[in-house]
Amino acid sequence: MKINKALKSVIIVLSIIISGVVQAESVRVALVVKALGIGFFEAANDGAQEAAKELGDVEIIYTGPVTPTAEGQIEIISSLISQRVDAIAISANDTDALVPILKKAQQRGIKVVSFDSGVAAPGRAVHLNPSSNELIGKINLDLAAVAIKETGSEGGDFAILSASPTATNQNIWIDEMKKMLPQYKGLNLVATVYGDDLADKSYRETQGLIKSYPNLKVIVAPTSVGIVAAAQAVSDMGKTGKVFVTGLGLPSELAGHVDSGAVKSFAIWNPIDLGYAATVIAYNLVKNNATETEVNMGRMGVAKLDANGNAAMAEPFIYDSNNVHKFAKIF
C-alpha cells in the first residue's frame, strides 16, 4: 500500500514536470514588421494573435524597428536568433539586404516566412503575397480611372506615391501598373515619388506633386501610410474634388477621407487575415506540415507554392462610401 502511494506521488510529480515542459515548448513565432506604430501591421498582429489562440501552442513576439529601414530589421533579427525563436514572419524593408542575416537564421533551424513585402528566395522558405501582383496592379489602375471620372474627365495625369524605393512589394506593383498602363488610354503617369512610409514625408511629397503638376487629377498611393498622408494634404491644400487620392489603405484610417471627398474609393486585403495566414504557415513549417507545393493557412485555405516558394492569399477588396464605415469598425 505504501509502495503504491509512493508510486502515485512520483507519477503526479512526473506529470507536473512533463506538463511544464510541454507548456514551455510553445512554438515562438516572431512577427517582424516594417516599423512599429503602423495600423496595417497592428492589424496583422491581431491576426497573428488569433492564429496563436487557435493553434494553442504558439507565442507571438511582435516587433519591428522604429523607422522602416533594413538596418533596423537586421538588428532585430540578430536578437531573435540569439533568443532562438522557432520562426520569423517578416515584412521586409529591403528584398536583398536581409538575406544574409535570414540565411543565418535558417542555418540555426529557424523557419522564415516573408509576407506582404518579400525577401529574396535564399532568405526565406515561403513568401506570402497578400494577393496576386498582377491583380493589385490592375486594381490600382482601375481605381485611378474611376477617380479621374469624378473630375468630369475621361482621362488625365496621375502620379504614384510609394513607400521606400527598396520596398519589394511596392516596386512589383508599380511595375505591374506600368505594364498594364497602355490598356488605360486616358491615364498619363507623370511621376513616381517616395514617402518612405513616413507620414510627414509622404505629406510633403504630395504637396510637391500638386505644385509641380497643375493638371494632376489622381494620386495613387499603394501604401497605407502614404494614402492617408496624401488625402490629408489634398484636403489641407483645398484640392478636394480636383485631385483625388486612391490606392491601398485601411478602412479605419480612410473613412473620414471618404466622407470628406478626398478619397472616392480604395482597396486592401484584410491585414488581420494576412497576419493570421503568415503565422499559420510559419507554424506548419516548424511542425514539418508542408510540402514543396502547398502549405495550410487555416481558415484562409491552402497556399499554393510556386517553384520559388511564392503564394497568394486572396483577392483585394474595394471600399467606398457604401461599405467603408462597416469595415472601419473591424480594422
N, C-alpha and C positions, 0 to 999 in steps of 0.2 A: 504493500500500500504506500509506504513511504517512498519507495523507488518510483512508483507511478506518479506520485505528487512531484517528485524531483524532476522527472522527465517532462511532466506537464509544464513545470516552471521554465525549464530550458526551452521547450517548444515555444512558449509565449515570448520569451526574451528574443529568441531567434526570429520569430515572426515580426517583432517590433523593429529589429535591426534590418531585416530584409525589406520591410515596408519603407523604412527610412532611406535605404539605398535606392529603391525604385523611385521614390519621390525625388531623390537627389539627382537622378539621371534623366531629368527632363531635357528635351531637345531645345537647345538655346539658339534661337534664330535672331540675328542682328538685322534690323531693318535700317539700312543706311540711306538717308535721303540727300538730295542736293544741298539743302540748307534747312535749318530749323526755322519755325515761325511761318511756314508757307501752308496755307489752308489745304491745298491739294494733298500734301504729304501727311498732314494731320488726319485727314480723312482716310488716307491709305493705312495709317496706323490703326484707326478704328477697325478697318477690315482685318488687319493682322491680328488684333486682339480677339476679334470674332473667331478667326480660324484657330487661335490658340485655345480658346474656350471649348470649341467644338472638338478639337483633337484630344484635348485633355492633358497631354504631357509635353506642352510647349511653353517656353518662356520667351517673350519678345523683348529684345533690347532695342528701343527706338533711339536713334542717334543720327547726327549729321553735323557738318560744320556750321558756323555762324553765317558765313558768306559762301556762295556756291562756287567753290574752287576745287580743282583736282588735288591740290596740295593739302587742303583741309581734310578731304576724304581719305587720302593716303595715310595721314597721321592717325585717323580714327581706325582704319583697317589694321594698321600695325598694332594698335592697342587691342583690337578684337582678337588678333592672332595670339597675342600674349595671354588673353583671357581664355583661349581655347574654346571659343564658341563652336557650335556644330555646323552652322550655316550662316551665310551672309546673303541677304537680298538687297541689292543696291540699285539706285537710280543714278547713273554716272554723270559727273560733270565733264568728263573727257573720255572718249571711247578708247584711246590708246594709252594715255598716261597712267591709268590704273592697272594695266595688265601686269606689270612686273610684281607689284605687291599682292595682287589677287592670285597670280600663279604661285607665289609663296604660300598663300593661304591654302590653296588646293593641295600643295605638296604636304601640308600639315594635316591633311584629311578634312579640311573644311569645304563643304559644298557651297558653290557660288552660283547665285541666280541674279541676273540683271533684269530690271523691269522698267517700263516707261522709257528711260534713256539708256541705251545699251552699252555694254562693254564688248570689245572685240573678242572673238571666239576663244582665243587662247586663255583669256582671263576668267572664263565662266563656263558652266556646263549648259545652262539654258538661258535664253533671253526671251522674256515675255513682253511682246508688243501689246499695248492696250487694244489695238485694232490693226487692220492691215494698213500699211503705209500708203498704198495707192488710194484707198478709200478715204483716209484722213486728208490727203492732198486734194482729192476731188471735193470733199465736203467743204473745205476752206474756200475753194473757188466758187462753189455753189452759193455759199453764204455771202461772199463778196458780190456776186451777181445780183442776189436778192436785195442786198443793201443799196447797191447802186440804183436799182429801180425805184427805191424810196426817195431818191433825189430827183425823180422825174426824168431820168435819162436811161437809155438802154446800154450805155457804156461810159467809160471814163477811166481816170487814173486811180490806181490803188497802190498802197505801199505795204510792206511787211515789217512788223516789229517783232523780232525774235528774242530769244534768251541770249545765251552767250554764243560766240562764233564757233565754239567747240562742242556745243550740246548736240549729241548724236541724233536724238530723235528730231529735234528742230530742223537740222540740216537735211535729213532724209525727207521730211515732209515738205520742206521748201523745194527740194529737188523734184519731188513728185508734182508739186504745183506748177513748176516751170515746164515740166514735160507735157502737162495737160493744157497749159495756157493757150496754145494755138486753137484749141477747140472752143475757147470762150472769146469770140470775136470782139466783144465790146470791152474787154478788160485790158488795161495797159499798166503793166508793172513799172513803176518809176524808181523805186528804191527799196533796199532791204537794210534795216538798221538793227542794232543790238542793245537791249537794255540790261543784259546780264542778270535777268531775273531779280533785279533790284527796282523797287517801286519808284524811287526818286529819279534814277537814271532813265527808266522807261518813260516816265512823265516828261522829262526834258527831251528825250528823243522824239516823242510825239509832238511836242511844241515845235521842234526843229523841222519835222516833216511838214507840218501845216504851214509854217512860214516859208519853207523852201519851195513848196509845190502848191501854188494858189488854186489849181484846178483839181486838187486831191479830193476824192469823194469817199474813199473807204480805206481804213487801216485794218489789216488782218494781223492779229496777234495770236499765234498758236502757243501761247503760254499763259498760265493762269495769273501770273503776276503782271505781265505786260498788258493784258487785255483790260484789267481793272484800272491800271495807271493811265492807259490811253483814253479810256472812257471818261475818266475824271478830267484829264487835260482838255478833251473836246468840250466838256461842259464848262470848264473854267474859262476857256477862250471864247465862249459864246458861239461855238460852231455846231451846236446841236441841230440836227435836221439838214445840215450842209455837208458835214463829214460824219460818217457812221463808223463805228468800231465793231468788229466781229472776230471770230477765231475760236479758241478753246479756253473755257473758264468754268468756274464753279457757280451754280445757281445761287448759293447763299451770298456770294460776293458780287453778283451781277444783277440781282433782282431790281435793286434801286436804279441802276443804269438803264435797264429795260424800261422801267417806269418813266424815267426822265426823257427817253427817246434817243439817248446817245448810242444805245445798242438795240438793233432790231431783232436779231437772233444770233445764237452761238451754239456751239456743240461741245460735248465732252462725254467720255465714258465715265462710268462711276468709279471714282478713286477708291471707294470702300471695297468694291469688287476686285480692283487691281491689287490692293494690299493683301486682301484675303487670298486671292489666287496665287500670288507670289509666295506667300507663306506656306500654303499647302504644297506647292511644288517643291520648295526647299525642304520641307518635312519629308516628302516622299523620296527625295534624293538621299537624304540622310538614312532613311529606312530601306534604301535599295528597292523601292517600289516604283521603278520607272524602267522603260525600255529606250532604245535608241530612237524610236519613232513617236512615242507618246508618254505622257505623264498625267495623272489625275489632278484636277483642280477643285475637287469637292463639288459644291453646288454650282460651280461655273462650268462643269463638264470635264472633258478631256482635252488637254493641249496637244495638238498635232505638231510634232517637231520636224523641221526640215533637216537637210544634211549638216547644217551649221548650228543646230540646236535652237533655231528661232521658232516662235509660236505666236499666234494672235489670239487675244482673249475674246473680244466681242466687237460689234459694230458701234460707232459713236451714235449719240442721240442728240437731236436738235431741240433746243429750248427757246421759247419766245414768250410773249405776254400771256399766252393761253395756258402755259404749264409751269413757268419758272417759279412762281411762289409756292406751288405744291412741292417741288423738289428742293427749294431753298430751305425748307424745314428739315430736310434729310441730310444734305451736305452742301 
